[in-house]
């Protein structure tokens, strides 16, 4: 299917000008090169995780590591099993416009998110690529240190999607990816005048769904805060961009419910000071007598911004939201294809096939499920669910307008946006497919080690109890 125009509306605060065709092509190639690097980094890490990485902490089933040497692929690495399917994960990463970006950020980073915009949407989803996105984004967040630290913002290129290849047995391997790479965009200069520090980030998520309905995550990240920080503030292993994906199940459900309310034209009700006396009703079907309602976090429009709040939903509406199928797409005859220069040529088309669902015995599935349960304690509720007095959080955005103080759009329109060049070998379809196959073999070896370790532990426990 041919690409249709997918340009974001003009930013309200930055003097943006359209990207040229040559610039769009450069960014597509940049995305392909970064995906190749992400796969190579995963292969290298899996082959020598103890030699290059030092374990730091566990966060909701994800293990956080810091590099032992400056030669490691990145400063930080995260790996583990996240609750939720691959489509849950991708629904939490795909945001093609500013509204969806704000909705997503408010749920994923409730305490850190301040403001964000999609500056340029080069490629967005089509039928064959439901989670495809190549574009430029800007965001401002609170960083470790709270009020003692300045707000940081980032301008970065993002590439998101699903790619796949077949192994030597013909088994289809499906991977999701989300890549963020800071860039220098002339139309989005540093906001020093507003005491906002421009940080830089290089983050590469790779996702692979497991047969038990969870998703294996491997992330490599390097951060430059662009400013001096006390040592106790410079621990970036707690950055929400790195760990927020651990809440994918809850966030994906909140996104689906929020969009369902918007599609149905539902608006927040106001019943004055006696709202607490009013009988609860389902936010989607307005029924409350037949079922026991559940309280869920959703996002609503609040002026020029958004707000997170809680609404009640009945079990049928919740089940309908959970059972919503992923965006439709079909599997082509050849899977080693992608979208570059307006035609399919590199990254594989996605499929909803569950990986290796037929290759594992019931015992293997039981062991893997048990391993996942051990690694993933139930996550704490997001957005302070335990605080009934903090039901609403409003994100009105930062108060600034850079259109008059920045260079004019006529001056910046022909400015070349710097990017890392990529060679033809880096974006070769056959090379990418081979790398995916090798990565899959290494991941399978990791699962085998986990299963063997668990069997050994059970055996030792049985021996100890018998004696």
Secondary structure, DSSP 8 states (H G I E B T S, - for coil): -----------SSS------HHHHHHHHHHHHHHHHHHHHHHHHHHHSHHHHEEEEEEETTEEEEEESSTTSS-SEEEEEEESS-HHHHHHHH---SHHHHHHHHHHHTTTTEEEEEEEEEEE--BTTBTT-EEEEEEEEE--TTGGGS--EEEEEEEEEEEEEEE-TT--EEEEEEEEEEE---TTS---GGGT-EE-EEEEEEEEEE-TTS-EEEEEEEEEE-SS---GGG--GGG-HHHHGGGGHHHHHHHHHHHHHHHHTT------GGGGGGS----TTT---SSS--EEEEEEEEETTEEEEEEEEE-HHHHHHHHT---------S--S--EETTEE-SS-------TTTTTS-HHHHHHHHHHHHHH------TT-TT-TT---EEE-------TTTS--HHHHTT---------GGGG-HHHHHHHHHHHHHHHHHHHHHHHHHHHHHHHHHHHHHH-
